[in-house]
Amino acid sequence: MKPDKVNEDSVKESKLNEATLNAARRRAELRWTLWGTAALAVVLAGGSSLALATGGKEPRLGEAVGFAAAVCLFGAFGGWIVARWPAHNPAIAVAKGLGAVTLRIFLPLVALGWLQSGGGWLRAAGADRFLLFFYLALLATDIVLHIIGSRNSLGSSGEKMAN
């Protein structure tokens, strides 16, 4: 066999192995993204249940909790999904990081600004407090998920990764 043929075969085999590894990595990242989304939903459901259980007989409590939970849900899910989107170069990675933070912060901040400038009965029912509580709980969950996910997505078992 000619040396060129051997090199061609090894290059084809290497590309096939790389494609298989990339497909497996994409499946693992998608699975982790779905787990993270479910974890955020569970934390929000638990926080909403806790808020409703400890809210007492305050009028329109359910609407205030629902409003705050919906705003934080869209921000947290949007930020999580954008942050988990694959980036193939550093510029896109920075842009998606900024986009994720913007989504995570912007929606609750706008809602809080609206509540403070005249949210009416929602503010009177305590939606601003619930908004803060849900935002902080989801932010802490998001940080923990990113820490755990970054360790899982590297796929290394202790060896050093090369650039």
Backbone bond lengths (Angstrom), bond angles and torsions (degrees), N, CA, C in turn:
res aa  C-N    CA-C-N  psi(-1)  N-CA   C-N-CA  omega(-1)  CA-C   N-CA-C  phi
1 M - - - 1.446 - - 1.527 109.18 -
2 K 1.315 115.92 142.35 1.453 120.82 -178.77 1.521 110.47 -76.53
3 P 1.336 117.43 149.93 1.462 120.24 178.61 1.527 112.70 -62.42
4 D 1.350 117.43 -33.21 1.467 119.77 179.17 1.523 111.15 -65.28
5 K 1.329 116.58 -37.67 1.454 121.17 179.71 1.530 110.45 -66.48
6 V 1.322 116.94 -40.16 1.462 122.05 178.08 1.525 109.72 -62.99
7 N 1.322 117.62 -44.73 1.470 121.11 178.82 1.516 111.59 -63.59
8 E 1.335 117.17 -40.41 1.468 120.89 178.44 1.523 110.63 -62.23
9 D 1.333 115.99 -45.11 1.463 120.59 179.98 1.522 111.32 -63.59
10 S 1.323 117.28 -41.34 1.461 119.63 -179.52 1.532 111.09 -69.03
11 V 1.328 117.15 -34.40 1.467 120.33 176.51 1.518 110.17 -66.57
12 K 1.339 117.52 -43.56 1.472 120.93 178.18 1.523 110.84 -62.02
13 E 1.335 115.70 -43.42 1.468 120.04 179.45 1.523 110.52 -64.65
14 S 1.313 117.33 -40.25 1.459 121.68 178.85 1.528 110.96 -63.37
15 K 1.329 116.77 -43.04 1.470 120.52 178.69 1.519 111.04 -65.64
16 L 1.335 117.18 -38.89 1.453 120.59 177.99 1.525 110.88 -64.92
17 N 1.334 117.67 -42.97 1.462 121.00 177.53 1.525 111.28 -63.65
18 E 1.331 116.75 -40.03 1.460 121.00 178.98 1.527 110.80 -65.43
19 A 1.322 117.70 -40.91 1.465 121.21 178.77 1.531 110.73 -64.87
20 T 1.325 116.55 -40.43 1.467 120.85 177.76 1.519 110.53 -64.29
21 L 1.338 116.78 -42.88 1.457 121.24 178.64 1.527 110.82 -64.43
22 N 1.332 117.57 -42.63 1.463 120.85 178.82 1.519 111.69 -64.03
23 A 1.331 117.41 -40.03 1.465 120.52 178.26 1.527 110.51 -64.20
24 A 1.323 116.29 -41.84 1.469 120.17 178.64 1.522 110.53 -65.60
25 R 1.328 117.12 -40.07 1.465 120.93 178.96 1.534 110.82 -65.54
26 R 1.342 117.06 -40.85 1.477 119.92 178.09 1.523 111.17 -63.06
27 R 1.339 117.24 -41.46 1.471 120.29 177.33 1.520 110.96 -62.31
28 A 1.331 116.89 -42.04 1.469 120.71 179.42 1.526 110.55 -65.49
29 E 1.322 117.63 -40.54 1.463 120.20 178.80 1.520 111.49 -67.20
30 L 1.341 117.26 -38.86 1.465 120.27 176.62 1.523 110.51 -64.14
31 R 1.322 116.13 -42.42 1.474 120.20 178.76 1.527 110.05 -61.59
32 W 1.335 117.95 -42.87 1.459 120.72 179.87 1.529 111.01 -67.59
33 T 1.325 117.32 -36.15 1.460 120.92 176.94 1.530 110.17 -62.34
34 L 1.320 116.64 -42.85 1.467 120.01 178.76 1.531 111.19 -67.18
35 W 1.331 117.25 -39.85 1.469 120.41 176.78 1.524 110.42 -62.65
36 G 1.322 116.63 -42.63 1.456 120.74 178.75 1.518 112.31 -63.37
37 T 1.331 116.25 -40.90 1.460 120.35 177.56 1.526 110.15 -62.59
38 A 1.318 115.85 -42.83 1.471 119.67 178.14 1.528 110.63 -64.56
39 A 1.331 117.68 -40.28 1.469 120.58 179.21 1.526 110.86 -63.34
40 L 1.327 117.20 -42.02 1.470 120.12 177.26 1.525 110.71 -62.12
41 A 1.331 116.80 -41.28 1.462 120.47 179.42 1.529 111.27 -65.10
42 V 1.327 117.03 -39.98 1.469 120.88 179.59 1.527 110.71 -65.77
43 V 1.332 116.92 -42.72 1.465 120.24 178.61 1.529 110.07 -63.16
44 L 1.325 117.17 -42.37 1.459 120.00 179.33 1.529 111.32 -66.75
45 A 1.321 117.33 -40.26 1.468 120.36 177.40 1.526 110.88 -63.33
46 G 1.335 116.12 -41.70 1.461 119.81 177.29 1.519 111.93 -64.68
47 G 1.325 116.91 -42.44 1.467 120.42 177.67 1.515 111.98 -64.70
48 S 1.326 116.67 -39.64 1.468 120.25 178.21 1.524 110.89 -65.39
49 S 1.320 116.35 -42.52 1.467 119.97 178.32 1.522 110.86 -62.95
50 L 1.325 115.86 -43.03 1.459 120.36 178.13 1.535 110.97 -62.65
51 A 1.322 116.82 -42.15 1.464 120.46 179.74 1.526 111.15 -64.90
52 L 1.318 116.69 -41.37 1.468 119.91 178.92 1.523 111.37 -68.75
53 A 1.337 117.03 -37.44 1.464 120.55 -178.19 1.520 111.87 -70.83
54 T 1.331 117.94 -34.84 1.460 120.33 -176.68 1.523 112.91 -97.51
55 G 1.329 116.69 -2.23 1.465 120.45 -176.37 1.517 114.66 -73.41
56 G 1.300 116.82 -16.58 1.457 119.40 179.41 1.520 112.07 73.64
57 K 1.318 115.64 -145.26 1.459 121.54 -175.58 1.525 112.08 -102.56
58 E 1.317 116.72 27.56 1.462 120.70 -179.42 1.532 109.55 -63.75
59 P 1.335 116.91 132.41 1.461 118.75 -178.69 1.529 111.77 -67.33
60 R 1.303 115.52 141.71 1.462 123.95 178.34 1.530 113.01 59.97
61 L 1.299 116.15 30.02 1.464 121.14 179.05 1.522 110.75 -64.08
62 G 1.304 117.46 -42.62 1.463 121.92 -178.98 1.518 112.66 -59.28
63 E 1.335 116.54 -41.93 1.469 119.90 178.94 1.522 111.27 -66.46
64 A 1.322 116.97 -39.40 1.463 120.74 179.46 1.525 110.78 -65.72
65 V 1.322 116.90 -44.04 1.464 120.98 177.79 1.525 109.98 -64.67
66 G 1.319 117.13 -43.01 1.462 121.05 179.53 1.523 112.49 -62.59
67 F 1.328 116.63 -42.20 1.467 120.82 178.24 1.526 110.63 -62.29
68 A 1.312 116.84 -50.10 1.465 120.99 -178.28 1.534 110.72 -64.05
69 A 1.327 116.85 -40.56 1.464 120.41 -179.90 1.528 110.96 -66.14
70 A 1.315 117.74 -41.21 1.467 120.45 179.90 1.522 111.73 -64.70
71 V 1.326 116.63 -44.37 1.464 120.01 179.48 1.524 110.43 -62.06
72 C 1.317 116.75 -46.32 1.466 120.21 -178.66 1.527 111.70 -70.08
73 L 1.325 116.67 -32.63 1.461 120.28 178.38 1.523 110.80 -63.10
74 F 1.321 117.56 -48.89 1.461 120.17 179.64 1.526 111.59 -62.87
75 G 1.318 116.98 -41.35 1.461 119.96 178.41 1.521 112.75 -65.34
76 A 1.318 116.55 -45.04 1.466 120.42 -178.07 1.526 111.70 -68.82
77 F 1.334 117.48 -45.80 1.461 120.49 178.72 1.526 110.91 -63.36
78 G 1.323 116.46 -45.88 1.461 119.91 179.63 1.515 111.80 -60.71
79 G 1.329 116.86 -46.32 1.454 120.71 178.84 1.516 112.46 -63.62
80 W 1.324 117.13 -40.77 1.456 121.15 -179.23 1.525 110.86 -65.70
81 I 1.324 117.35 -45.59 1.463 120.64 -177.12 1.524 110.87 -68.57
82 V 1.319 117.48 -41.08 1.471 119.60 177.68 1.531 110.23 -65.04
83 A 1.310 117.43 -40.71 1.466 120.57 -179.94 1.524 111.74 -66.26
84 R 1.309 118.05 -30.44 1.465 121.72 -178.98 1.524 112.73 -85.55
85 W 1.339 118.08 -8.70 1.457 121.44 -179.21 1.528 109.02 -63.74
86 P 1.337 118.55 134.68 1.459 119.76 -177.36 1.538 112.30 -65.86
87 A 1.302 116.28 140.50 1.470 122.45 177.48 1.521 108.11 -121.70
88 H 1.325 115.65 130.98 1.458 119.87 -175.62 1.521 113.42 -100.04
89 N 1.331 117.09 -6.41 1.459 119.24 174.25 1.526 109.20 -147.74
90 P 1.305 118.03 162.27 1.468 121.12 -174.70 1.530 114.23 -61.68
91 A 1.323 118.28 -34.73 1.464 120.40 -179.57 1.526 110.90 -64.49
92 I 1.314 116.65 -41.46 1.462 120.08 178.39 1.529 110.13 -69.11
93 A 1.315 117.42 -36.67 1.471 120.84 178.12 1.527 111.05 -62.00
94 V 1.333 116.65 -41.90 1.472 119.99 177.89 1.519 110.43 -66.77
95 A 1.330 116.75 -43.42 1.467 120.65 -179.86 1.527 111.64 -62.70
96 K 1.316 117.30 -42.17 1.471 118.72 179.53 1.525 111.16 -70.23
97 G 1.327 117.59 -32.83 1.463 120.11 175.60 1.518 111.31 -63.91
98 L 1.328 115.74 -44.77 1.474 119.45 177.55 1.524 111.23 -65.96
99 G 1.318 116.68 -38.91 1.465 120.14 177.63 1.519 112.30 -63.57
100 A 1.326 116.47 -40.79 1.465 120.62 179.25 1.525 111.10 -64.60
101 V 1.328 116.22 -44.10 1.470 119.92 178.99 1.529 110.26 -64.82
102 T 1.327 116.55 -41.04 1.463 120.37 179.12 1.522 111.29 -61.15
103 L 1.330 116.66 -45.92 1.468 119.29 178.44 1.523 111.44 -62.96
104 R 1.330 115.19 -43.17 1.456 119.94 -176.65 1.530 111.58 -64.95
105 I 1.325 117.23 -36.87 1.464 121.34 -175.61 1.523 112.82 -92.86
106 F 1.335 117.04 -39.94 1.458 121.37 -168.88 1.533 113.28 -62.91
107 L 1.318 117.49 -48.08 1.472 119.22 -177.10 1.534 112.87 -61.65
108 P 1.333 118.96 -50.26 1.468 117.50 177.36 1.525 113.07 -64.63
109 L 1.325 117.96 -33.53 1.462 120.85 179.97 1.528 111.72 -67.19
110 V 1.322 116.82 -42.49 1.470 120.50 177.00 1.527 109.95 -64.71
111 A 1.325 116.75 -42.76 1.468 119.78 178.99 1.527 110.77 -63.37
112 L 1.316 116.88 -40.71 1.463 120.34 178.34 1.527 111.06 -65.69
113 G 1.317 117.26 -40.33 1.462 120.56 176.12 1.516 111.64 -61.82
114 W 1.329 116.70 -42.16 1.463 120.03 177.90 1.527 110.92 -64.71
115 L 1.318 117.00 -42.11 1.467 120.16 178.99 1.525 110.88 -63.04
116 Q 1.317 117.85 -39.98 1.464 120.48 -178.19 1.521 112.69 -73.24
117 S 1.332 116.95 -27.20 1.465 118.91 -178.38 1.519 113.02 -90.51
118 G 1.282 118.13 0.30 1.464 119.55 177.75 1.511 112.64 145.59
119 G 1.293 117.89 45.47 1.457 122.22 -178.72 1.510 114.39 -70.02
120 G 1.321 116.74 -2.83 1.470 120.35 176.30 1.509 113.87 61.78
121 W 1.323 114.68 -132.45 1.460 120.06 -174.71 1.522 112.22 -67.21
122 L 1.337 118.63 -26.26 1.468 119.72 177.59 1.530 110.70 -64.67
123 R 1.310 115.47 -42.38 1.463 119.52 177.63 1.522 110.63 -65.99
124 A 1.316 115.87 -41.51 1.472 119.84 178.72 1.531 111.44 -63.32
125 A 1.334 116.55 -30.93 1.469 120.45 179.71 1.523 112.10 -81.56
126 G 1.336 118.43 -5.94 1.457 121.42 175.55 1.514 114.71 96.36
127 A 1.327 118.27 21.71 1.467 120.59 -178.70 1.524 111.45 -62.66
128 D 1.336 117.36 -31.48 1.468 119.38 179.53 1.531 111.45 -64.61
129 R 1.316 116.80 -40.34 1.466 120.34 177.96 1.524 111.62 -66.67
130 F 1.331 115.72 -41.48 1.463 119.91 179.13 1.529 110.82 -66.97
131 L 1.315 116.18 -36.35 1.461 120.66 177.71 1.531 110.34 -60.64
132 L 1.295 116.57 -45.17 1.460 121.39 178.53 1.529 111.02 -64.48
133 F 1.316 116.29 -46.09 1.466 121.17 -179.53 1.525 111.28 -60.59
134 F 1.336 117.62 -48.44 1.464 121.26 -178.61 1.530 111.00 -66.62
135 Y 1.322 116.24 -39.94 1.462 119.42 179.84 1.530 110.98 -60.82
136 L 1.317 116.64 -47.61 1.470 119.95 -178.72 1.523 112.01 -66.09
137 A 1.330 116.96 -39.01 1.472 119.87 178.72 1.526 110.70 -65.04
138 L 1.326 116.97 -42.98 1.458 120.12 -179.85 1.529 112.03 -71.86
139 L 1.317 117.21 -33.37 1.458 120.36 176.82 1.533 110.47 -64.52
140 A 1.323 116.67 -44.65 1.471 120.35 178.18 1.532 110.36 -62.54
141 T 1.319 117.11 -41.58 1.462 120.97 178.02 1.522 110.54 -63.09
142 D 1.317 116.49 -43.63 1.463 121.45 179.81 1.528 111.14 -61.12
143 I 1.309 117.10 -42.57 1.470 120.91 179.39 1.526 110.35 -63.57
144 V 1.316 117.33 -45.43 1.467 120.60 179.17 1.528 110.36 -63.03
145 L 1.327 117.49 -42.08 1.463 120.60 179.30 1.527 111.26 -63.68
146 H 1.320 117.67 -39.05 1.461 119.73 178.15 1.527 111.42 -67.08
147 I 1.311 117.30 -37.48 1.466 120.12 178.25 1.526 109.81 -65.77
148 I 1.304 117.12 -47.45 1.460 120.69 179.97 1.527 110.26 -65.86
149 G 1.329 116.90 -43.21 1.464 121.24 -178.32 1.507 113.57 -66.12
150 S 1.317 117.60 -34.06 1.466 119.12 179.54 1.517 110.61 -69.18
151 R 1.296 117.44 -30.72 1.470 120.28 177.08 1.518 110.32 -73.71
152 N 1.336 117.78 -38.64 1.459 120.91 -179.29 1.520 112.52 -73.50
153 S 1.323 118.07 -35.04 1.452 119.84 -173.22 1.520 113.34 -77.91
154 L 1.326 118.04 -17.03 1.456 118.98 179.01 1.516 111.58 -67.96
155 G 1.301 116.27 -32.31 1.452 119.87 178.19 1.515 114.03 68.69
156 S 1.297 117.71 14.83 1.458 120.10 -179.84 1.516 109.12 -98.69
157 S 1.306 113.70 147.64 1.457 118.59 178.92 1.516 109.64 -111.57
158 G 1.322 115.74 46.14 1.439 119.18 176.79 1.515 113.53 107.14
159 E 1.350 118.11 -21.24 1.459 118.11 -179.48 1.529 109.47 -76.05
160 K 1.325 114.84 155.84 1.463 120.23 -178.36 1.530 109.29 -77.89
161 M 1.321 114.90 139.80 1.457 120.63 177.38 1.526 108.75 -88.22
162 A 1.323 117.37 136.69 1.460 121.83 179.18 1.515 109.94 -98.38
163 N 1.318 116.61 151.58 1.468 120.41 177.00 1.491 111.12 -73.46
